[in-house]
Amino acid sequence: MLPFTLTHLHNTSELDSNSGAKNSRFIAGGTNLIDLMKLQVETPSTLVNLSDWQDETRIVEHDEHFRIGAMVTNTQLANFASTTPGLSLLSQALLSGATVQLRNRATTAGNLLQRTRCYYFYDTAKPCNKREPGTGCTAVNSENRIHAIFGTSDKCIATHPSDMAVAMIALGAKLALVAPNGEKRTLPLRHFYCTPGNTPHIENNLKEGELITAVILPKQAVGSQYYHKVRDRSSYAFALVSVAAGLVMKDNKVSALTLGFGGVGTVPWYPETTINALVGTELTDANIEKALDAELASAQVYGSNNFKPPLLRNTLHKVLRALAQHQRTYPQHEGALYEN
């Protein structure tokens, strides 16, 4: 790890003075950034420590939404979401990620901003356009079993690792942001992340020095909810494929549906084509196949990850069948559907 200067931010009024340093990084839980600094993938000259920023450590309920402070830990959020039917999908996603120790430390905003776990991004001896623009993407023609099939380019095929972001996208989350000059704005999480294109080092739409202050989650429940994650071992592993879903059935047809796909996209993937194709239809195997075929028309495989389209297909069928059966048995149910 290279030497760095440490400063502290106590509230957003100090943002302007703290963001002036060149090559600076905000640090909250540090569960990803410290690892990257040890490997010299990240080499900030200044760290702005957010641990004294107490203003955003709470979850606040409003009439139409919940406001999740940026510094709320993943454990806090999972515990809150597990008792809130409209957010139970989020709880399932959070509890499927990392370990208890990491969830106790990791923060809401930090989780959204974690970097890819692509092997070649971490290996500084290998070319990587995301780490060093213009050097190439080793993954395209090498081992790429964990890599993306949606939103890829010949410059980068790294997946986004967050389970939480997949659930939040399915739940229609928005981000509250503040700039160093005090200007505030909100941005739908679906529009926050950037697919790689020709600039894979640009991963999101944060402006220079801008800070996430909170996540805004709508209150309305999306029927029965289910987050299912397929991975190489039962804990402490990133998704090969994951599906976040909320379903409402009426008269045996899909009345409302929300979805998010993880482990398959360069960004947490919002399958709008699949959703639009299924709403208003009977949830038959043929209709699910047709809807996913339309989504997969834009997908690309790279050899070692050729298994992902059929795995996604099987996972989506499993999740939607389970949710539909539950809705038929318990009409108007809202909340989590667990496997056991």
WOHU-V855022 format. One record per helix or strand of 3 or more residues. SS is the DSSP state (2 for helix, 1 for strand). FROM is the first residue (numbers start at 0). LEN is the number of residues. Records with the same first field share a line. If there is no record, write none. Layout:
BEGIN
SS = FROM-LEN + FROM-LEN
END
This chain:
BEGIN
1 = 4-4 + 23-4 + 45-4 + 58-3 + 64-5 + 173-5 + 183-5 + 210-8 + 223-7 + 240-10 + 252-10
2 = 11-7 + 32-6 + 53-3 + 73-9 + 84-11 + 99-6 + 107-5 + 118-4 + 137-4 + 162-8 + 188-3 + 271-7 + 284-12 + 307-22
END
